[in-house]
Amino acid sequence: MPHIIVKLWPGRSEGLKKELADEIARVVADKAKVDLGDVSVAIEEVAREDWREEVYEKDILAKQHMLYKKPEY
């Protein structure tokens, strides 16, 4: 606890994804007042052509009541 899933288009290096996951984990641990070892971060690559159906419709539109930061597109 907590577990964060980041979804983004493919194309980032493994090193960049690791840096991103580490930074997200540090911020979440600090702000949520939990141990860094209790935070997990997954990165899921979603193809651009699948984004609308797989992410926008399922995770953004369908779960608007859960969003604290909404996209501006």
N, C-alpha and C positions, 0 to 999 in steps of 0.2 A: 504494500500500500504506500503510495499511489502507483498506478500503472498508467503510462501515457503512450498513446499510439499516434505517431506522426505519419500522415499520408502525403506523399508528394510525387511529382512526376519523376520518372527514371532519369538518370544521367549524372548523379552526384557520385563522387568517389567514396570508397569504403572509409577512407580516412576522414573525409568531411562529415559523413554520417555519424561516425564515432564521436567526433568533436561536437556535433550538434546534440547528440544524445547525452553526452557528458555535461554540456552546458545546461540543457533543459533539466537534467536531474539535479544539478547543483541549485538552480533557481527554485525548483519545486520543493526540494528538501528545505531550503532556507525559508521560503515564504509559508510553507505548510507546517513548519516546525516539526519535521520528522528527520530521522537519521538518513543520511545519504544512501546507506546500504539497504534501506527499505524502499527505494525508488527504482522502478524499472521503466525502460523506454524502448519501444519497438518502432521501427521505421518500415512502413509498407509503401512500396512503389506501385503507383497506379498509372497505367498508360493514359496519355492525354485524351485519347479517343474514348476511354472508359470512364473518365472523371465524372461526367454529368450523371451517369447512371449509378456508378459504384460509390461515389463520394457525395456529390452535391445533393442528389435526390435522397439517398439513404441516410447520410450522416448530417447533412446541413438542413435541408428542408423538413425532413421528417422529425428532426430533433431540435427544432428552433428553440423550444422551451428550455433546452439544456445549454445553449450557446451563450458564452460570456463575451466572446469576441466573434462578431459576424464578418464574413467576407464583404468586400465592397464591389463585387462583380454581380 
